[in-house]
Amino acid sequence: MKKSVFIVVLILFFCGCSESGRKASLSDKTRDVVTMRGFHMVQTELGIKKYEIDAAEASINPRAKRIRFFNVKTRYYDKDKEVANLKSETGVVRTDTNDIDVKGNVVLTTMDGSRLETSSLTWYSVKNKLQTNEYVKVVKGDNTMEGVGMESDLMLENITLKKVSTKISDPDAFKEKKKK
């Protein structure tokens, strides 16, 4: 009997320690960070998909307006058509601007096969531009461009490299043709 009373008192004690059934949410100011595994996120603008992120893990910090990702795969869209995909070790979405910073073995591949490799890259959502101040290698067909620092559009069609090194596989293509 004493054992049963003790168990009932113990149960009542623990029930009284709850926070009146209050549930945590992403907007709950008492929680600093929410962590999730197997994360998927889609960003749209006026119902049109801009990008899609898949990550092994994500940490959401509403106060800092940041979502941090680990083992990231991002697909970028133009008018709901995939135009590029990106892989990196980590990434951060700034939820106030929708800009994305990625780091660690960053590889961006466009649908036409162009490829960008760097250690750090930022995508500015409003400008729809990529930027890095790190070493970057861009391969387009048989041509390879290297430099430290770069700005480009998402399709790698308008690239500005700083401190450039370029490998041209067809030097004759740059020679001026003589008129007969």
C-alpha positions, 0 to 999 in steps of 0.5 A, a space after each residue: 500500500 505504501 508503495 502504491 501511494 508513493 508511486 501516485 505521489 511521484 506521478 503527481 509531482 512530475 505532472 505538476 512540473 510541466 509548463 501547462 501543456 505549452 508546446 514549442 514552436 519555431 516562433 517560440 522565443 524561449 527556444 534558441 535553435 531547433 535542429 532537424 534531420 532529413 531536412 527539405 526546403 522549397 523557396 518560392 516567389 509568387 508561386 514560382 519555385 526559386 530553389 530547393 534545398 535538401 540537407 542531412 541536418 538543419 539547425 534553425 535559429 529564428 532570432 538570428 534569422 538563419 537556417 544552417 545546413 549540413 551535407 547540402 544539395 541545392 537545386 536552382 530554378 528559373 520559371 520552374 525549370 531546373 537550371 543548376 544544382 549545387 553541393 556543399 558540406 555546409 550552408 546558411 540561408 539568411 531568412 530575412 534576405 533569402 541569400 545563401 552562403 555555402 562552404 566546403 567542397 562547393 560544386 555548382 553544375 549548370 544544366 549545360 554541363 558548366 561546372 564551378 568549384 570553390 571552397 566558399 560561395 554566396 548566392 544573392 537572391 535579389 540580384 540572382 548573382 553568385 560571388 566568392 572571394 576564394 580560389 575558383 575554377 570554372 570549366 565550360 566545355 574544353 575551356 578552364 578558367 581559374 582565379 581568386 574571386 568571382 562574380 557570375 550569374 547562376 548559369 555561369 554565362 556572364 563571369 567576372 574573375 579576379 586574379 585570372 588564370 585561363 587555359 585555352 584549348 584552341 588558341 587559333 580561335 582567338 587569332 584574327 582571321 585575315 581577309 583575302 
